[in-house]
Structures are given as structure tokens and as C-alpha cells.
Amino acid sequence: MDVKAAIEARRSVRSYVAGYKLSDEELKALMRAAQLAPSVKNIQPYYFIVAVSDRVKKRLSEAAWEASFIRDASAIFVIVGRPRDSPWYKIDAAIAGEHIVLQAVELGLGSCWLTAFSRDLIKSILDIPPEEDVVAMIAVGKPAEHPPQVPKKPVEELFKVI
Ligand SMILES: Cc1cc2nc3c(=O)[nH]c(=O)nc-3n(C[C@H](O)[C@H](O)[C@H](O)COP(=O)(O)O)c2cc1C
């Protein structure tokens, strides 16, 4: 699959096949995709906690309002930013996260970004120190739905070519 096809096929998936476990190869490919992401001065001011156990996924889903579906995902990538390392940590973290999302498409997996959750609760569940920031989570799993592409703003509205 080429990059264009992956970009076209990507959707936010909010229903997953329960019990589907990622293979080591799938997990490695997703991690490698994030590892290769660009970041300001190559600082990579973030790390990922990858929840694959049912117990932790359940607790994370309870901290994510309206996202009980992530319980059925195979993995939840919690992106933890390090503000002390770089003021650009959120941008850098988002780029690395989207690398995971696009790699997931090529692997036949679905994903969904999540920011609607209690940061305090996630931090306490995962024992994340106060100086670090939970930027977002990304659920990844075998899609149990294939949603249509949602409407996007027209290109003319998004770009001014001068
Ligand atoms: C940073 C970010 C945070 C998001 N947070 C959530 C979320 O908390 N819950 C959710 O269901 N979807 C979340 N989404 C998914 C968006 O709702 C989705 O990308 C948007 O509706 C467009 O749909 P598409 O991804 O299928 O193109 C988030 C997406 C991004 C990029």
C-alpha cells in the first residue's frame, strides 16, 4: 500500500473486534513508524505507554468519556509529552502519533485518536509524573466497522496558494 492509499483509506474507527491481539510484527511496525517521526531538533520529547492488557485498557476506557469502545481495541497508545524537553512537544507528539495511525492502515488495522479523557485519571492509572503531560491516546485494533469517509472542508478553503 502506498502512502496516498493509506491516507485515503484512514478513518477514525470506533468499533473493534474484541480479543484481537496484535502480533509482535504488527506492534514492532507501529513502534518503528513512531520512532522515525520528525521532531523539532530531533528531541523526540515524548514517549508512549502501550496498554495491551484487558485490565489496563478497561481502566483507561473508564477515564475516556464516551469511548468505552477502546476496551475492545488491541492496544491503546498513550502519548506522554515532556514539556521540559521542548516547547514543541505537542506538535512533535502528534506527528509521531499520526505515523502510528497511517502504519496501522497498511497493516489492516483501525485506529482512533482520543483527547476526551481525564488527564488526572490517566496519570494516576499509569503512574505518570506531574511534570509530564498526557497529550493524547490512540486506540488501535481490528476494525469491526468500516465507516465512510467523513466530509472534509474543500481544498480551496484549506489552502491559499500565493
Ligand atoms: C487530536 C484528536 C483528538 C480526537 N479525540 C477524539 C475523542 O476523544 N473521541 C473520539 O471519538 N474521536 C476523537 N477524534 C477523532 C475525530 O473525531 C475524527 O478525526 C474526526 O471526526 C474526523 O473523522 P476521520 O478521522 O474519520 O476523518 C480525535 C481526533 C484528533 C485528531
The ligand as a Tripos MOL2 file, in Angstrom:
@<TRIPOS>MOLECULE
LIG
   31    33     1     0     0
SMALL
NO_CHARGES

@<TRIPOS>ATOM
      1 C1         -6.3050   15.1760   18.2830 C.3       1 LIG1
      2 C2         -7.5760   14.4130   18.0540 C.ar      1 LIG1
      3 C3         -8.3880   14.0810   19.1290 C.ar      1 LIG1
      4 C4         -9.5420   13.3360   18.9500 C.ar      1 LIG1
      5 N1        -10.2700   12.9480   20.0350 N.ar      1 LIG1
      6 C5        -11.3110   12.1100   19.8790 C.ar      1 LIG1
      7 C6        -12.0220   11.6060   21.0090 C.ar      1 LIG1
      8 O1        -11.7080   11.9290   22.1510 O.2       1 LIG1
      9 N2        -13.0470   10.7580   20.7790 N.ar      1 LIG1
     10 C7        -13.4060   10.3540   19.5230 C.ar      1 LIG1
     11 O2        -14.3420    9.5660   19.3820 O.2       1 LIG1
     12 N3        -12.7610   10.8250   18.4180 N.ar      1 LIG1
     13 C8        -11.7140   11.6800   18.5710 C.ar      1 LIG1
     14 N4        -11.0220   12.1330   17.4750 N.ar      1 LIG1
     15 C9        -11.4120   11.6930   16.1350 C.3       1 LIG1
     16 C10       -12.1150   12.8240   15.3710 C.3       1 LIG1
     17 O3        -13.4080   12.9600   15.8680 O.3       1 LIG1
     18 C11       -12.0810   12.4720   13.8640 C.3       1 LIG1
     19 O4        -10.7510   12.5340   13.4180 O.3       1 LIG1
     20 C12       -12.9470   13.4280   13.0360 C.3       1 LIG1
     21 O5        -14.3010   13.3150   13.3700 O.3       1 LIG1
     22 C13       -12.7810   13.1750   11.5490 C.3       1 LIG1
     23 O6        -13.0770   11.8360   11.2190 O.3       1 LIG1
     24 P1        -11.9900   10.9280   10.4870 P.3       1 LIG1
     25 O7        -10.8440   10.7560   11.4490 O.co2     1 LIG1
     26 O8        -12.6680    9.6020   10.2030 O.co2     1 LIG1
     27 O9        -11.5310   11.6300    9.2550 O.co2     1 LIG1
     28 C14        -9.9120   12.9180   17.6420 C.ar      1 LIG1
     29 C15        -9.0890   13.2760   16.5650 C.ar      1 LIG1
     30 C16        -7.9460   14.0090   16.7600 C.ar      1 LIG1
     31 C17        -7.0680   14.3420   15.5670 C.3       1 LIG1
@<TRIPOS>BOND
     1     1     2 1
     2     2     3 ar
     3     2    30 ar
     4     3     4 ar
     5     4     5 ar
     6     4    28 ar
     7     5     6 ar
     8     6     7 ar
     9     6    13 1
    10     7     8 2
    11     7     9 ar
    12     9    10 ar
    13    10    11 2
    14    10    12 ar
    15    12    13 ar
    16    13    14 ar
    17    14    15 1
    18    14    28 ar
    19    15    16 1
    20    16    17 1
    21    16    18 1
    22    18    19 1
    23    18    20 1
    24    20    21 1
    25    20    22 1
    26    22    23 1
    27    23    24 1
    28    24    25 2
    29    24    26 1
    30    24    27 1
    31    28    29 ar
    32    29    30 ar
    33    30    31 1
@<TRIPOS>SUBSTRUCTURE
     1 LIG1         1 GROUP 0 **** ****
